[in-house]
């Protein structure tokens, strides 16, 4: 197939790597891509957020499948423009993408579908925020209603800090004050063609900057998959996945279809395992980052076939995706100053030596070529991904690879998957 992947991050690089690993000789294109993606796909100059430009390009160049990686093109309606031209696209239309683009929309859909989630109050003014904070109590959970690149959420016991966070985002629209839910978090992806749902394997990510879940919230500093500790709580990973499929994914997909906004693409369920059962924290309308980097390396089925089946409405004919009985770990290498003020432009080296380690591959997030070398261009620079027969082996490989990489001022967590028992 001729496949166009939209996006420029490590998630998109992980998708490209999974497509390249297939036996089928795909022609893979990426827009806008990055320095790492350029080594595994043909990078083209194209505004990924421009629906007309993307549709024109796909039509002119006989693209068989478009895979939309980040949320911005979805909310911009890129998938709608492609579908109007009859071009298969993996990604929901603008209306259904509001499941991620608007926290208020997502809460309404969950309520209508009977999906378990925490209470939430929508606030448009600082005075309304104050009332909501006092109503739901501490710890306070404040979320920007729209897209915020994974940084619009604050969880804090400090009322003043919660107010300040809300005040920062109120100029852009309302904020949600939510009930604090306690328990381990799980990320679970579902493929959907608007009717049929097929689950992938669960993962757990690390949102805080520093070890022991300290420091500011980020877009994610690492992840691992599978989650062996689910066996103790649910009997097996499959039992957990079946439960979430039945009580969360299928009801939401049916609700969106009933509202005339079928969800075609990747439904990301951010879950929390409370004492009262599994509840949804949030939905995303695309593959999660960095969880994708540990889920796809374990996938045994051809990714291209799964994505195309979802895009063209034949997911019912596809069996449940299977995963290898291996451990996958990814550690994010970030720039100095991330997430508040990342330092860009610093030289990045040692990647060949890191990639040479058995079971390791690298997914670039914010890199560019300059003067014959690589430089970091943003906050989360690189994902070091390692697969092993055990988590101890995968972790050892990942951190051995990081030791080979040089980036002045680099930040990374040293405790990714450290508490997982093999």
C-alpha positions in Angstrom: 0.0 0.0 0.0 0.9 3.6 -0.4 0.5 4.9 3.2 0.7 8.6 4.3 1.3 9.1 8.1 0.5 12.6 9.4 2.5 13.9 12.3 6.0 14.7 13.5 6.5 13.0 16.8 7.6 9.7 18.4 4.1 8.3 18.1 4.2 8.7 14.4 7.7 7.3 14.2 6.5 4.2 16.1 3.7 3.8 13.6 6.1 4.1 10.7 8.4 1.5 12.3 5.5 -0.9 12.8 4.5 -0.5 9.2 8.0 -1.0 7.9 8.4 -4.2 10.0 5.7 -5.9 7.9 6.6 -8.2 5.1 4.4 -6.3 2.6 6.5 -3.7 0.6 4.6 -0.6 1.6 5.5 2.9 0.3 5.4 5.0 3.4 5.2 8.8 3.4 5.2 11.2 6.3 4.2 14.8 6.8 5.9 16.7 8.2 8.0 14.0 9.9 11.3 14.6 11.7 14.9 13.6 11.3 14.3 10.1 12.6 11.2 9.5 10.5 13.1 10.6 7.4 15.3 7.5 7.8 12.3 5.2 7.6 9.8 7.0 5.3 9.7 9.5 2.6 9.2 12.9 4.3 7.1 15.4 2.3 6.3 19.0 2.7 2.7 19.3 3.6 0.6 21.1 6.2 -0.9 18.2 8.1 -3.5 20.5 9.6 -4.9 21.7 6.2 -7.8 19.5 5.2 -7.8 20.6 1.6 -4.1 20.3 1.1 -3.9 16.8 2.6 -6.9 15.6 0.6 -5.5 17.1 -2.6 -2.1 15.4 -2.0 -3.6 12.0 -1.2 -5.8 12.2 -4.3 -3.0 13.3 -6.6 -0.5 10.8 -5.4 -2.9 7.8 -5.2 -2.5 7.3 -1.4 -4.2 4.0 -0.3 -4.5 4.9 3.4 -3.9 8.0 5.5 -3.1 7.5 9.1 -3.6 10.6 11.3 -1.3 10.6 14.3 -1.8 13.8 16.4 -5.0 15.4 17.6 -4.8 18.8 15.8 -5.5 17.5 12.3 -8.5 15.5 13.6 -10.0 18.5 15.3 -9.3 20.5 12.1 -11.4 18.1 10.1 -8.7 16.5 8.0 -10.4 13.1 8.1 -13.7 14.6 6.9 -12.0 16.1 3.8 -10.4 12.8 3.0 -13.6 10.8 3.3 -15.4 13.3 1.1 -12.9 12.3 -1.6 -13.3 8.6 -0.9 -9.8 8.2 0.5 -9.5 5.6 3.3 -8.4 7.4 6.5 -7.7 6.1 9.9 -8.9 8.9 12.2 -12.3 10.2 13.3 -14.0 13.2 11.7 -14.1 16.6 13.3 -17.4 16.0 15.2 -16.3 12.7 16.7 -12.9 14.0 17.5 -14.5 16.4 20.0 -14.3 13.3 22.3 -10.7 14.6 22.8 -11.1 18.2 21.7 -13.7 19.0 24.3 -13.7 17.6 27.8 -17.3 18.8 28.2 -18.3 16.9 25.1 -16.6 13.8 26.3 -18.4 14.0 29.7 -21.8 14.4 28.1 -21.2 11.4 25.8 -20.1 9.3 28.8 -23.2 10.2 30.7 -25.5 9.4 27.8 -23.7 6.1 27.2 -23.7 5.1 30.9 -19.9 5.0 31.1 -18.4 5.2 34.6 -16.5 8.4 35.2 -15.9 11.0 37.9 -18.2 14.0 38.6 -17.3 17.2 36.7 -18.4 20.8 36.8 -17.9 23.2 33.9 -16.8 26.7 34.8 -16.6 29.7 32.6 -15.4 32.3 35.2 -13.0 32.4 38.1 -16.0 32.8 40.4 -17.5 29.6 39.0 -14.2 27.8 39.4 -14.1 28.8 43.1 -17.6 27.4 43.7 -16.7 24.2 41.8 -13.5 23.7 43.8 -15.3 24.0 47.1 -18.1 21.7 45.9 -15.8 18.8 44.9 -13.1 19.4 47.5 -9.4 18.6 47.5 -7.3 17.3 45.9 -8.4 19.5 43.1 -8.5 18.4 39.4 -8.5 21.2 36.9 -8.6 20.6 33.1 -8.6 22.9 30.2 -11.7 22.1 28.1 -9.9 22.0 24.8 -6.6 20.7 23.5 -3.5 21.5 25.6 -0.8 19.2 24.3 -1.1 17.0 27.4 -0.3 19.9 29.8 -3.8 21.3 30.5 -4.4 19.1 33.6 -3.4 20.0 37.1 -4.0 17.8 40.2 -3.1 19.6 43.4 -4.2 19.9 47.1 -3.4 23.6 46.8 -6.6 25.7 46.1 -4.5 28.7 45.1 -2.6 26.7 42.6 -5.8 25.3 41.2 -7.2 28.7 40.8 -4.1 30.0 39.1 -4.2 27.0 36.6 -7.8 27.7 35.8 -7.1 31.4 35.3 -4.3 30.5 32.8 -6.7 28.6 30.6 -10.0 30.5 31.0 -9.2 33.1 28.3 -9.3 30.2 25.8 -12.6 28.8 27.0 -14.2 27.0 29.9 -12.4 24.7 32.3 -13.6 21.5 34.0 -13.3 20.9 37.7 -13.4 17.2 38.3 -13.8 14.8 41.2 -10.4 13.4 42.3 -10.2 9.7 41.6 -7.6 7.5 43.3 -6.0 4.3 42.0 -3.6 3.0 39.4 -4.0 4.3 35.9 -4.2 2.3 32.7 -4.2 3.3 29.0 -6.2 1.0 26.7 -6.5 1.5 22.9 -9.4 0.4 20.8 -9.7 0.2 17.0 -13.1 1.2 15.7 -14.8 1.4 12.3 -17.8 3.2 13.7 -19.5 0.0 14.6 -17.1 -2.8 15.5 -14.5 -2.5 18.3 -11.2 -4.4 18.6 -9.0 -3.8 21.7 -5.2 -3.7 21.7 -3.0 -4.4 24.8 -3.0 -2.2 27.9 -0.1 0.0 28.9 0.8 2.4 31.7 2.5 5.7 31.2 4.3 8.1 33.5 3.1 11.6 33.3 5.3 13.3 35.9 8.7 14.7 35.0 10.8 13.1 37.8 11.2 9.8 39.5 8.6 8.7 42.1 5.9 10.7 40.2 7.3 14.0 41.3 7.6 17.3 39.4 5.3 18.9 36.9 2.8 17.1 34.6 4.2 16.4 31.1 3.0 14.8 27.9 4.5 11.5 29.2 8.0 10.5 30.3 7.8 6.8 29.6 5.6 3.7 29.5 5.5 -0.1 29.6 3.3 -2.9 28.4 1.8 -5.4 29.2 0.5 -4.9 32.8 1.1 -8.2 34.7 -0.4 -6.9 37.9 -3.8 -6.8 36.2 -3.9 -10.6 36.8 -4.2 -10.1 40.6 -7.1 -7.7 40.3 -9.1 -9.1 37.4 -7.9 -12.7 37.0 -6.2 -12.0 33.7 -5.4 -9.1 31.3 -8.0 -10.5 28.9 -10.7 -10.3 31.6 -9.8 -6.7 32.2 -9.8 -5.8 28.5 -13.1 -7.6 28.0 -14.6 -5.6 30.9 -13.5 -2.3 29.5 -14.6 -3.2 26.0 -18.1 -4.0 27.3 -18.6 -1.2 29.7 -16.6 1.7 28.1 -15.6 1.3 24.4 -18.7 -0.3 23.0 -21.2 2.0 24.7 -19.3 5.1 23.6 -19.0 3.9 20.0 -22.7 3.1 19.9 -23.6 6.4 21.4 -21.6 8.4 18.9 -23.1 6.4 16.1 -26.6 7.0 17.4 -25.8 10.8 17.4 -24.7 10.6 13.8 -21.0 11.1 14.5 -19.5 7.6 14.0 -16.0 7.2 15.5 -13.6 5.7 12.9 -10.1 5.4 14.2 -8.3 4.9 17.5 -10.3 5.4 20.8 -7.8 5.9 23.6 -9.4 5.3 27.0 -7.5 6.8 30.0 -8.7 4.7 32.9 -8.3 4.6 36.7 -8.9 1.5 38.8 -10.7 2.9 41.9 -12.1 1.0 44.8 -15.5 1.5 43.2 -14.4 -0.1 39.9 -12.9 1.0 36.6 -13.6 4.6 35.7 -12.7 6.8 32.7 -10.5 9.8 33.3 -10.4 10.9 29.7 -10.7 9.9 26.1 -8.3 10.7 23.3 -9.1 10.3 19.6 -5.8 8.9 18.4 -2.9 6.7 19.4 -1.4 7.8 22.8 2.1 9.0 23.2 4.3 7.3 24.7 2.0 4.2 25.1 2.0 3.5 21.3 5.8 3.0 21.5 5.3 0.0 23.8 2.1 -1.4 22.4 3.0 -1.7 18.7 6.3 -3.5 19.1 4.4 -6.4 20.7 1.7 -6.5 18.0 1.8 -9.7 16.0 -0.8 -8.8 13.4 0.1 -6.5 10.4 -0.8 -3.0 11.6 -1.6 -1.8 8.1 -4.4 -4.4 7.7 -5.9 -3.4 11.0 -5.9 0.3 10.3 -7.3 -0.2 6.8 -10.1 -2.5 8.0 -11.1 0.3 10.5 -10.9 2.9 7.8 -13.1 1.1 5.3 -15.6 -0.5 7.7 -14.5 -4.1 7.6 -13.2 -4.5 11.2 -15.9 -7.1 11.9 -14.0 -9.4 9.5 -10.7 -9.0 11.5 -10.0 -11.2 14.5 -8.9 -9.7 17.8 -5.3 -8.5 17.5 -2.7 -10.7 19.1 0.4 -9.7 21.1 3.7 -11.3 21.8 4.4 -12.5 25.3 7.2 -10.0 25.7 7.9 -7.0 27.8 8.3 -3.5 26.3 9.6 -0.4 28.0 10.1 3.1 26.6 12.0 6.0 28.3 11.6 9.5 27.1 14.8 11.7 26.8 13.7 15.3 27.2 15.5 18.6 26.8 16.7 20.7 29.7 13.9 23.0 30.9 11.1 20.7 29.8 8.1 21.1 30.2 8.0 24.8 31.1 10.8 26.2 28.9 12.7 23.5 26.9 16.1 24.4 25.5 16.3 23.7 21.8 19.2 23.5 19.4 21.6 21.3 21.4 23.6 18.6 19.7 22.4 15.0 20.0 24.8 12.1 19.5 25.4 8.4 20.3 22.2 7.2 18.6 23.9 4.6 16.4 25.5 2.9 19.4 22.2 3.0 21.3 20.3 1.4 18.4 22.9 -1.3 18.1 21.9 -2.8 21.5 19.8 -5.9 21.1 16.0 -5.3 21.4 16.4 -1.5 21.2 15.1 1.0 18.7 14.6 4.7 18.8 11.6 6.8 18.0 12.4 10.4 17.3 10.1 13.1 18.7 11.8 16.5 18.3 14.9 16.2 16.2 16.3 17.8 13.1 19.5 17.6 11.0 21.9 20.5 11.2 25.4 20.8 9.9 25.7 17.1 9.3 24.5 16.1 12.8 21.3 16.0 14.9 19.9 18.6 17.2 17.0 18.6 19.6 14.2 20.9 18.5 11.8 20.7 21.4 10.9 19.2 24.8 10.5 15.5 24.4 13.3 14.7 22.0 13.6 10.9 21.8 12.0 7.7 22.9 14.3 4.8 23.7 12.2 1.7 23.2 13.4 -1.8 24.4 11.8 -5.2 24.2 12.9 -8.2 26.2 11.7 -11.5 27.5 11.3 -10.0 31.0 10.9 -6.4 32.2 14.2 -6.6 33.9 15.8 -7.3 30.6 13.9 -4.7 28.7 14.7 -2.0 31.4 18.4 -3.0 31.4 18.5 -2.6 27.6 16.7 0.7 27.6 18.9 2.3 30.2 22.1 0.8 28.6 21.0 2.6 25.4 20.4 5.9 27.2 23.9 5.7 28.6 25.2 5.8 24.9 23.2 9.0 24.1 24.6 12.4 24.6 22.4 15.5 24.9 23.6 18.3 27.2 21.1 18.9 30.0 19.0 15.9 29.1 16.3 14.8 31.5 14.8 11.3 31.8 13.2 9.2 34.5 15.2 6.2 35.9 12.2 4.4 37.4 10.1 3.4 34.3 8.6 0.0 35.0 10.9 -0.4 38.0 8.0 -1.7 40.2 6.8 -4.2 37.7 7.2 -7.8 38.7 8.2 -10.3 36.0 
